[in-house]
Amino acid sequence: MTPRRLGVAIGAGALTMTMLAGCSSSPQQPAATPERPEKVDLTVAVWGGAERADTYQQALDLFTESQEGVTATMEFADQGPYFERLTTSAASKNLPDLFWVTDTYFGRYADAGALLDLSPYLGEQIDTDAIGESWLPYGEYGDGVYALPSNFNGQGVLVDQTVLDAQGVEWDVETWDDLADLATELARPGEGYWGMTDPTVGTTQRGFESWVRQHDQELYDDEGQLGFDEDVLVDWWRYWADLRDAGVIPTPDVQLESETQGLTNDLLTTGKAAIRLSSATHLTAAGNLRDGGLALHSYPELKDAAEDWRFYTPLLLAAAANTPAPGVVAELMNSLVTSPESGEITKISMGTPTAPAVNEAILPLLSEGDQQVVEYLNEQLEFPTRPSPTVPEASQQFAAELARYSQEVAYGRMTPEQAATALFKDADRILG
């Protein structure tokens, strides 16, 4: 089948069920039940472009070829319109039968009762052993399981290895102090070359979340309020302020300008900085933009960091609570998440697969850069980790305020202490 770009929201109500009296099921197929009608037309939605949608349509076709009476059509839209449409559809209980969602939106959809509880299908239609018990908590909400993490990403440090080699410098970074020392050694502020980029002034704050979790705290607690202390934030801002004052990281106007076009204008990509805290998956994209020369390393740690601080950003596969064929949907979810054959089609389009068998199957099919990313993330999984609490609905608004106050500190208009006090006061209002 051919994927279609989302226009108006098409939800689970579009699924067709036809019960044909006097017709028996194929011997290979389960008999028609409320869980599995004889004719099932599923809608599946994902964000991204036509290429990603076509890839996943092939994976859907692989599933439906072995399922008599089942069809599945992929729908897609750019990320912004996609989530706008999903949020509207969740409120009206008109979601697609199956769709991907990020942790930012998962909690609000589950709280609204818009998602199917997958608990009855775990260990049955859904092979939990193939996914791994450590991944299931990422889809938990309250007493139920409302999503499966199909893919994931993690954090890392991108390094211009060509610069290190030219200066005869080894990567020997274990602590945040080590990172600061190396960046200081590599910086040439008089020439406009920075030892490291500034991760504080943008809207993506995964670096700060790592810092918080190393303090054995969380960005948000189980009640959706701030889960970290003011002094943790103050110390974070002080760390980067010291590097900024020393000319090791760029001024805020330079940093913000570099973020206007994504990786294309990034200081590391354009050869104007040596180190960047980053999503691990950016290794391939950034490397392609600058013809390689990059290395990927683990995050630095506090000297007394919590052992289980590492966290991963899951891509969650969820189903509409009112899908008329939940059993079929559960089988399709299982295929998309745990089938090596399906994984060989989709590879890492949505990130590194969570299922180990899928990881193993796709690794030889990937480019050298993508192999590095998958191997790095699999190595990270060997360390202890703990799931993060569900992200509250107002998280995006809080993240914007965190970035705003980070910029106030970076421009010298507020001290770290002043900004932290003001942010915590605003957080009470934003998070309720």
C-alpha positions, 0 to 999 in steps of 0.5 A: 500500500502507499502511505498518505500524508495526514490531512484531516485527522483519521482515527480508530473509528475509520477501522472497518469491521465486517462479520460475514455470516456463514463464512469460516476463518482460514485454518491459519487465522484465529476465528473472528472475535470482538478482538479480531474481526474478519476484516480489519483496516488499520491506520498507523501514523508516524511523524517525518517525511515520505521516505520514513513513511514508505519504509514503515509501510513496507514493514506494515505490508510484511505483517499484513501479508500473513494476516488474512483480512487485515490491511494497514495504511501508513499516515505521516506528517511533519513533527509539529503538525503531527503532534498538533493533530494527535493532541486534538484527536486524543481529546476527541478520542479519534486517534489512529489505531496505532501511532508513535509518540514521544515521552513529552506527550505520552503522559497527557494522552494516557491521563486522558484515557485515550490509549489502549492498556496493553497489559492483557496482551503482554506475554500473549500477542506481545513478546515481552521477553523479546523486548526485555523487562527493563524497557517496559517501565517506559510505557507504564502509566499508573497501573497499566502499560500504555505503550511499547518503546520501539526505539531509543536514543541516548546522550553522548559527547561528539568530538572532533578527532582530527583536532585532537590528533593534530594537537597530540591530545588523547581523550581521557575524560571521566569527570566534568572537571576533565572535560573542562580541562580538555576543552580549555586546552583545545580552545583558541578564543582569539581565533574564534575557535571554541573548546566546546559548544554551550548546551545551556542556552537552547531548548534541548536540555538533555545535558542538564537532565544528565547532570540532575540524574547524576545528583540522584535527582530527577527533572520532574518528580512523580507528581509532575513537579520539579524533582531537583534542588535549586543548588543543582541548577546553580552549580550547572550554570556556574560550571558553564559560566566559568568556561564562558568567562575563560573564552572556552565556550562561545558567547550566547549570541554566537551559540544561538546563531549557530543553532538556527539551522540545526546541525548544518550551522552547528559550531562542531559541524562547521569546524569552529568547536572541538566538543559538543554534548549531543544526542548520540544519533547526531554522530552520523548526520554531523559526520556526513555534513563535515566528511567524517572525523568525529568520535563519540564518547560517554558523558562525563560524570560527577565524582560521586555520581549516582550509578544509575544516572543514565537515561534514554529517550524512548520512541513509544508505540501506542494504540487508540483506546477505542480501536475496534481490533485491539488484539490485531493491533497488539500483534502488529505492535509486536511485529514492529518492535520485536521482528528482526525481519521488520527491523531489517526494513526499518533499521534505525529510522526511528532510533536504535531498536529496543529488542536485542534480536532486532539490533543484532539483525540490522547491525551488518546492514548499517553504515559505519557511522550508524554502526558506531551509534548502535554499538555505543548505545548498546554499550551504555545499556550495560550500565545500571539505569532507572526510568524517569518519571512521566513527563508532565503536560507543561514540560515544554513550557517549563523547558522554554523557561529554563532556556530563557533563564539560562540565556539571562545567565549567559548574557550576564543579566542575572546571576545563577542564584537569581535566575534559579530563584526566579525559575523555581517561582515560575515553575510553581505556576507552570507546573501547577 
